[in-house]
Amino acid sequence: MPDLNNYFAMGYALAALALSCVLVYFLLAALLLRLFDPQTVLVARYEPPACASPAVAAWLFERGELPRAMASAIMNMAAKGYLKIDQSGDIYSVTQLGPDVSLDLEPEEDALARTLFKGYDCFDFDEPTPQLREALKAFRCALMDTTYFSEHTPLSIPAWILSGLGVLFALIQGNYFPHSDRATTSLLVLSFGCFIVAVRTVPGTFEKIASRFPSSTAPKRPWSSADSMTFTLFVAAIGGIAFLALLSTPVAALLTAGFLAVNAIFYHALQGPTAAGRKAIAQLAEYKKFLSEVHADPISRMNACDAVPVDLTPKHAYAIAFHLDLGWGEQFVGSVADLVERSEVFSKIMRQQEV
């Protein structure tokens, strides 16, 4: 009978092969899904379609991501006079102006209103809270009720299985399990949660860096605590990878981090619209064409990043949804995204640890 150590002698090679296969699988699956996206000749639509609010538009164009959808919903609620957005530096808060101010809320906006202002008339976007997690859950359910979107979870299952095997091969080869216990496992799970959040929020920081290039036409957005938090999360993640390297080997730690990064990046990429969702996207793309050609540049440049715009309209909300407001709107989305990503990832970690 062959020695068990010899059986796993090629653990790193198998893990690396699994990582390559997972990456290729995700790329092909994402490419195939995008082949079904609507390909039509765009004709400018001067009014937004009735089938999709700003939040739904952002949710569809971001393929199921919540941060921009939530920011768009809040902006649209402010434009309707239902709430007021306040800004202090890079910290934002929303205040309910009264239940009778505006009853013309979209279903997902109503879900946010019922949860964010449950027992209070003000909500601060500074730290993840149970109230925010409840709001995100209700908001996601309301968006899914549109039947415009499918999470395509079965497509991810083969990659998850292969990723689990790859991590197992790497950790066995790195002799991790004899040195593991509940405390070290919890610490590593938390640090890799930081890694996932950092990977998903770093694009906003890169956009700010790009806005400072001479060739950029986007307004220069100031650095915020969200950028500092991304850096802090990366430091915590690097510390976790280093800790895993000490418990096993650097190669095992890097391979594990690679699996986490690939799955974090591509998880939402495999989600996509249904047939009804593709029809809504086609109509939204026509309105986006009009908005980008007529209103996008004034909206981006006329509103300073350090103050809430005075006159808010649904066009501002759609500009955020379509990633056309590169000034204040993108600053607002960045702060919301940082909080939402931390809340979602760390709530999943807490549930896993409870199990």
RODO-2510 file (C-alpha; in nm, 4 decimals, decimal comma):
residues 355
     n   res          X          Y          Z
     1     m     0,0000     0,0000     0,0000
     2     p     0,1551     0,3343    -0,0995
     3     d     0,2630     0,5716     0,1728
     4     l     0,0006     0,8404     0,2428
     5     n     0,2699     1,1114     0,2327
     6     n     0,3661     1,0015    -0,1175
     7     y    -0,0001     1,0077    -0,2136
     8     f    -0,0173     1,3773    -0,1297
     9     a     0,3327     1,4581    -0,2532
    10     m     0,1803     1,6386    -0,5496
    11     g    -0,0638     1,8349    -0,3319
    12     y     0,0622     2,1755    -0,4418
    13     a     0,0553     2,0770    -0,8082
    14     l    -0,2997     1,9484    -0,7729
    15     a    -0,4056     2,2644    -0,5877
    16     a    -0,2475     2,4864    -0,8534
    17     l    -0,4173     2,2851    -1,1283
    18     a    -0,7503     2,3171    -0,9457
    19     l    -0,7032     2,6938    -0,9136
    20     s    -0,6337     2,7219    -1,2863
    21     c    -0,9411     2,5139    -1,3683
    22     v    -1,1613     2,7240    -1,1379
    23     l    -1,0374     3,0450    -1,3001
    24     v    -1,0939     2,9139    -1,6534
    25     y    -1,4354     2,7777    -1,5574
    26     f    -1,5482     3,1113    -1,4133
    27     l    -1,4192     3,3009    -1,7166
    28     l    -1,5976     3,0734    -1,9634
    29     a    -1,9196     3,0676    -1,7627
    30     a    -1,9246     3,4479    -1,7288
    31     l    -1,8522     3,4852    -2,1018
    32     l    -2,1316     3,2465    -2,2004
    33     l    -2,3807     3,4233    -1,9753
    34     r    -2,2954     3,7571    -2,1332
    35     l    -2,3628     3,6191    -2,4794
    36     f    -2,7304     3,6260    -2,3821
    37     d    -2,7251     3,9945    -2,2877
    38     p    -2,9471     4,2061    -2,5134
    39     q    -2,7684     4,3234    -2,8270
    40     t    -2,9894     4,5873    -2,9831
    41     v    -2,9490     4,9140    -3,1686
    42     l    -2,9819     5,1855    -2,9061
    43     v    -3,2321     5,4615    -2,9666
    44     a    -3,2274     5,7385    -2,7090
    45     r    -3,5154     5,7158    -2,4617
    46     y    -3,5912     6,0534    -2,3040
    47     e    -3,7713     5,9179    -1,9977
    48     p    -3,6826     5,6183    -1,7817
    49     p    -3,8870     5,3040    -1,8444
    50     a    -4,1692     5,2426    -1,5983
    51     c    -4,0500     4,8871    -1,5460
    52     a    -3,7319     4,9739    -1,3558
    53     s    -3,6593     5,2207    -1,0752
    54     p    -3,3054     5,3572    -1,0229
    55     a    -3,2354     5,0825    -0,7675
    56     v    -3,3499     4,8085    -1,0072
    57     a    -3,1458     4,9678    -1,2872
    58     a    -2,8293     4,9678    -1,0752
    59     w    -2,8972     4,6144    -0,9566
    60     l    -2,9363     4,4852    -1,3117
    61     f    -2,6382     4,6706    -1,4573
    62     e    -2,4206     4,5619    -1,1619
    63     r    -2,5382     4,2003    -1,2008
    64     g    -2,6832     4,1613    -0,8529
    65     e    -2,4511     4,3863    -0,6526
    66     l    -2,6339     4,5755    -0,3778
    67     p    -2,4197     4,8838    -0,2912
    68     r    -2,4937     5,0947    -0,5995
    69     a    -2,8572     4,9828    -0,5979
    70     m    -2,8930     5,0901    -0,2353
    71     a    -2,7286     5,4276    -0,3015
    72     s    -2,9582     5,4820    -0,6021
    73     a    -3,2659     5,3942    -0,3967
    74     i    -3,1691     5,6381    -0,1204
    75     m    -3,1039     5,9127    -0,3746
    76     n    -3,4429     5,8530    -0,5397
    77     m    -3,6158     5,8586    -0,1998
    78     a    -3,4456     6,1915    -0,1302
    79     a    -3,5566     6,3246    -0,4695
    80     k    -3,9153     6,2327    -0,3770
    81     g    -3,8839     6,4236    -0,0494
    82     y    -3,9191     6,1124     0,1674
    83     l    -3,5826     6,1531     0,3374
    84     k    -3,2907     6,3917     0,3675
    85     i    -2,9251     6,2996     0,3112
    86     d    -2,6697     6,4674     0,5384
    87     q    -2,2931     6,4599     0,4940
    88     s    -2,0148     6,5283     0,7427
    89     g    -1,6808     6,4738     0,5716
    90     d    -1,7125     6,1244     0,4275
    91     i    -1,9793     6,0074     0,6729
    92     y    -2,3378     6,0055     0,5484
    93     s    -2,6679     5,9820     0,7329
    94     v    -3,0297     5,9761     0,6205
    95     t    -3,3241     6,1248     0,8098
    96     q    -3,6861     6,0325     0,7522
    97     l    -3,8864     6,3496     0,6947
    98     g    -4,2145     6,1865     0,7863
    99     p    -4,4290     5,8952     0,6694
   100     d    -4,6768     6,1276     0,4983
   101     v    -4,4188     6,3307     0,3035
   102     s    -4,4175     6,0900     0,0113
   103     l    -4,5993     5,7606    -0,0240
   104     d    -4,4872     5,7091    -0,3831
   105     l    -4,2096     5,4651    -0,2990
   106     e    -4,0963     5,1734    -0,5110
   107     p    -4,1259     4,8296    -0,3419
   108     e    -3,7503     4,8094    -0,2736
   109     e    -3,7504     5,1673    -0,1422
   110     d    -4,0396     5,0817     0,0887
   111     a    -3,8429     4,7796     0,2146
   112     l    -3,5516     5,0075     0,3013
   113     a    -3,7775     5,2642     0,4678
   114     r    -3,9448     5,0027     0,6880
   115     t    -3,6129     4,8591     0,8095
   116     l    -3,3685     5,1503     0,8163
   117     f    -3,6121     5,3655     1,0119
   118     k    -3,7505     5,0899     1,2331
   119     g    -3,7826     5,2600     1,5706
   120     y    -3,5746     5,5596     1,4603
   121     d    -3,6050     5,8487     1,2179
   122     c    -3,2320     5,8594     1,1346
   123     f    -2,9704     5,6107     1,0125
   124     d    -2,5935     5,6659     0,9995
   125     f    -2,3718     5,4954     0,7395
   126     d    -2,0708     5,4504     0,9637
   127     e    -2,0641     5,0963     1,1071
   128     p    -2,2277     4,7628     1,0143
   129     t    -2,5224     4,6986     1,2448
   130     p    -2,7947     4,4332     1,2786
   131     q    -3,0383     4,6970     1,1534
   132     l    -2,8362     4,7357     0,8323
   133     r    -2,8200     4,3594     0,7822
   134     e    -3,1985     4,3407     0,8186
   135     a    -3,2382     4,6276     0,5712
   136     l    -3,0122     4,4588     0,3163
   137     k    -3,2036     4,1336     0,3466
   138     a    -3,5391     4,3070     0,2919
   139     f    -3,3938     4,5153     0,0085
   140     r    -3,2565     4,2077    -0,1709
   141     c    -3,5870     4,0217    -0,1328
   142     a    -3,7783     4,3147    -0,2835
   143     l    -3,5389     4,3283    -0,5788
   144     m    -3,5620     3,9532    -0,6362
   145     d    -3,9426     3,9794    -0,6380
   146     t    -3,9143     4,1662    -0,9692
   147     t    -3,8259     3,8300    -1,1334
   148     y    -3,5665     4,0202    -1,3377
   149     f    -3,2680     3,8345    -1,2006
   150     s    -3,1346     3,4862    -1,1325
   151     e    -2,8447     3,4039    -0,9033
   152     h    -2,7507     3,0985    -1,1162
   153     t    -2,6217     2,9252    -0,8037
   154     p    -2,5944     2,5810    -0,9726
   155     l    -2,3307     2,7276    -1,2055
   156     s    -2,1069     2,8104    -0,9092
   157     i    -2,1334     2,4716    -0,7362
   158     p    -1,8712     2,2902    -0,9537
   159     a    -1,6220     2,5732    -0,8912
   160     w    -1,6931     2,5661    -0,5174
   161     i    -1,6368     2,1901    -0,5005
   162     l    -1,3124     2,2141    -0,6968
   163     s    -1,1998     2,5108    -0,4845
   164     g    -1,2659     2,3169    -0,1647
   165     l    -1,0616     2,0233    -0,2920
   166     g    -0,7816     2,2549    -0,4028
   167     v    -0,7629     2,4245    -0,0618
   168     l    -0,7709     2,0826     0,1050
   169     f    -0,4808     1,9571    -0,1085
   170     a    -0,2783     2,2705    -0,0340
   171     l    -0,3395     2,2611     0,3422
   172     i    -0,2677     1,8880     0,3682
   173     q     0,0547     1,9320     0,1740
   174     g     0,1393     2,2290     0,3990
   175     n     0,0769     2,0171     0,7119
   176     y    -0,1750     2,2708     0,8449
   177     f    -0,4278     2,0477     1,0214
   178     p    -0,2005     1,9186     1,3046
   179     h    -0,1509     2,2858     1,4099
   180     s    -0,5132     2,3986     1,3775
   181     d    -0,7753     2,4479     1,6465
   182     r    -1,1028     2,6378     1,6799
   183     a    -0,9354     2,9655     1,7781
   184     t    -0,6850     2,9681     1,4912
   185     t    -0,9529     2,8641     1,2420
   186     s    -1,1837     3,1467     1,3559
   187     l    -0,8992     3,3966     1,3267
   188     l    -0,8142     3,2793     0,9771
   189     v    -1,1783     3,2884     0,8674
   190     l    -1,2041     3,6470     0,9927
   191     s    -0,8846     3,7541     0,8174
   192     f    -0,9931     3,5963     0,4896
   193     g    -1,3275     3,7735     0,5303
   194     c    -1,1256     4,0952     0,5425
   195     f    -0,9494     3,9816     0,2263
   196     i    -1,2790     3,9256     0,0418
   197     v    -1,4148     4,2676     0,1430
   198     a    -1,0878     4,4372     0,0416
   199     v    -1,0886     4,2682    -0,3000
   200     r    -1,4481     4,3771    -0,3617
   201     t    -1,4060     4,7394    -0,2476
   202     v    -1,0627     4,8210    -0,3911
   203     p    -1,1989     4,9161    -0,7404
   204     g    -1,3412     5,2366    -0,5894
   205     t    -0,9967     5,3332    -0,4599
   206     f    -0,8427     5,2580    -0,7994
   207     e    -1,1005     5,4857    -0,9624
   208     k    -0,9921     5,7698    -0,7335
   209     i    -0,6291     5,7092    -0,8297
   210     a    -0,7228     5,7059    -1,1999
   211     s    -0,9127     6,0346    -1,1614
   212     r    -0,5818     6,2015    -1,0728
   213     f    -0,4147     6,1076    -1,4007
   214     p    -0,3679     6,3990    -1,6448
   215     s    -0,5801     6,2271    -1,9098
   216     s    -0,8776     6,1753    -1,6785
   217     t    -1,1959     6,3768    -1,7335
   218     a    -1,3599     6,2611    -1,4084
   219     p    -1,3691     6,4990    -1,1101
   220     k    -1,1022     6,4326    -0,8475
   221     r    -1,2805     6,2753    -0,5519
   222     p    -1,1237     6,3242    -0,2067
   223     w    -0,9820     6,0338    -0,0114
   224     s    -1,2214     5,8994     0,2495
   225     s    -1,2349     5,6628     0,5440
   226     a    -1,3581     5,3943     0,3010
   227     d    -1,0164     5,4034     0,1318
   228     s    -0,8444     5,3806     0,4689
   229     m    -1,0701     5,0888     0,5610
   230     t    -0,9767     4,9080     0,2386
   231     f    -0,6092     4,9500     0,3259
   232     t    -0,6736     4,8295     0,6817
   233     l    -0,8594     4,5243     0,5538
   234     f    -0,5738     4,4406     0,3172
   235     v    -0,3275     4,4656     0,6071
   236     a    -0,5479     4,2345     0,8165
   237     a    -0,5764     3,9937     0,5238
   238     i    -0,1993     3,9921     0,4683
   239     g    -0,1580     3,9238     0,8388
   240     g    -0,3960     3,6288     0,8086
   241     i    -0,2095     3,4924     0,5065
   242     a     0,1205     3,5302     0,6949
   243     f    -0,0296     3,3535     0,9967
   244     l    -0,1479     3,0671     0,7766
   245     a     0,1991     3,0522     0,6206
   246     l     0,3485     3,0120     0,9687
   247     l     0,1049     2,7328     1,0522
   248     s     0,1627     2,5582     0,7189
   249     t     0,3780     2,6921     0,4319
   250     p     0,3837     3,0125     0,2236
   251     v     0,2775     2,8192    -0,0873
   252     a    -0,0267     2,6733     0,0892
   253     a    -0,1230     3,0189     0,2171
   254     l    -0,0905     3,1831    -0,1255
   255     l    -0,2905     2,9107    -0,2974
   256     t    -0,5675     2,9412    -0,0376
   257     a    -0,5741     3,3187    -0,0855
   258     g    -0,5883     3,2665    -0,4616
   259     f    -0,8969     3,0456    -0,4357
   260     l    -1,0677     3,3001    -0,2106
   261     a    -0,9861     3,5904    -0,4427
   262     v    -1,1099     3,4148    -0,7580
   263     n    -1,4353     3,3059    -0,5933
   264     a    -1,4918     3,6516    -0,4403
   265     i    -1,4434     3,8229    -0,7760
   266     f    -1,6479     3,5854    -0,9904
   267     y    -1,9307     3,4923    -0,7524
   268     h    -2,1490     3,7811    -0,8664
   269     a    -2,0215     3,7618    -1,2249
   270     l    -2,2161     3,4386    -1,2790
   271     q    -2,5418     3,5966    -1,1687
   272     g    -2,7468     3,7470    -1,4460
   273     p    -3,0830     3,8663    -1,5756
   274     t    -3,3792     3,6546    -1,6752
   275     a    -3,5615     3,7056    -2,0060
   276     a    -3,7758     3,9775    -1,8434
   277     g    -3,4615     4,1288    -1,6952
   278     r    -3,2876     4,1385    -2,0329
   279     k    -3,5863     4,3237    -2,1772
   280     a    -3,5701     4,5766    -1,8931
   281     i    -3,1954     4,6192    -1,9454
   282     a    -3,2493     4,6946    -2,3147
   283     q    -3,4964     4,9704    -2,2275
   284     l    -3,2697     5,1065    -1,9542
   285     a    -2,9750     5,1135    -2,1945
   286     e    -3,1746     5,3453    -2,4217
   287     y    -3,2375     5,5854    -2,1341
   288     k    -2,8751     5,5585    -2,0254
   289     k    -2,7702     5,6675    -2,3747
   290     f    -2,9758     5,9863    -2,3451
   291     l    -2,8637     6,0564    -1,9888
   292     s    -2,4949     6,0035    -2,0696
   293     e    -2,5053     6,2381    -2,3681
   294     v    -2,7096     6,5205    -2,2140
   295     h    -2,6969     6,5234    -1,8339
   296     a    -2,4029     6,3125    -1,7141
   297     d    -2,1269     6,5722    -1,7408
   298     p    -2,3205     6,8555    -1,5698
   299     i    -2,4292     6,6219    -1,2891
   300     s    -2,0700     6,5063    -1,2328
   301     r    -1,9057     6,8487    -1,2418
   302     m    -2,1622     7,0827    -1,0858
   303     n    -2,1890     6,8995    -0,7530
   304     a    -1,8951     6,9214    -0,5117
   305     c    -1,7925     6,5925    -0,3530
   306     d    -1,7973     6,7348     0,0012
   307     a    -2,1623     6,8468     0,0070
   308     v    -2,4966     6,6894    -0,0761
   309     p    -2,6440     6,8348    -0,3997
   310     v    -2,9135     7,0911    -0,3268
   311     d    -3,1635     7,0029    -0,5979
   312     l    -3,2052     6,6278    -0,6233
   313     t    -3,4089     6,4722    -0,9035
   314     p    -3,4673     6,1168    -1,0274
   315     k    -3,2051     6,1905    -1,2963
   316     h    -2,9425     6,2083    -1,0190
   317     a    -3,0550     5,8678    -0,8952
   318     y    -3,0342     5,7145    -1,2432
   319     a    -2,6961     5,8797    -1,3002
   320     i    -2,5690     5,6985    -0,9901
   321     a    -2,7308     5,3745    -1,1069
   322     f    -2,5633     5,3964    -1,4484
   323     h    -2,2234     5,4994    -1,3060
   324     l    -2,2498     5,8345    -1,4828
   325     d    -2,2168     6,0638    -1,1797
   326     l    -1,8411     6,0469    -1,1310
   327     g    -1,8380     6,3213    -0,8683
   328     w    -2,0503     6,3346    -0,5527
   329     g    -2,2587     6,0360    -0,6574
   330     e    -1,9596     5,8051    -0,6888
   331     q    -1,8259     5,9305    -0,3552
   332     f    -2,1598     5,8397    -0,1973
   333     v    -2,1632     5,4975    -0,3630
   334     g    -1,8105     5,4302    -0,2354
   335     s    -1,9059     5,4961     0,1256
   336     v    -2,2215     5,2859     0,0986
   337     a    -2,0315     5,0048    -0,0762
   338     d    -1,7691     4,9838     0,1971
   339     l    -2,0351     4,9457     0,4655
   340     v    -2,2530     4,7039     0,2686
   341     e    -1,9639     4,4744     0,1761
   342     r    -1,8403     4,4599     0,5346
   343     s    -2,1903     4,3928     0,6649
   344     e    -2,2633     4,1129     0,4164
   345     v    -1,9306     3,9306     0,4436
   346     f    -1,8924     3,9520     0,8190
   347     s    -2,2544     3,8483     0,8799
   348     k    -2,1822     3,5330     0,6766
   349     i    -1,8701     3,4707     0,8847
   350     m    -2,0692     3,5043     1,2065
   351     r    -2,3303     3,2571     1,0828
   352     q    -2,0598     3,0078     0,9859
   353     q    -1,8941     3,0350     1,3257
   354     e    -2,2288     2,9847     1,5022
   355     v    -2,2729     2,6637     1,3056
***
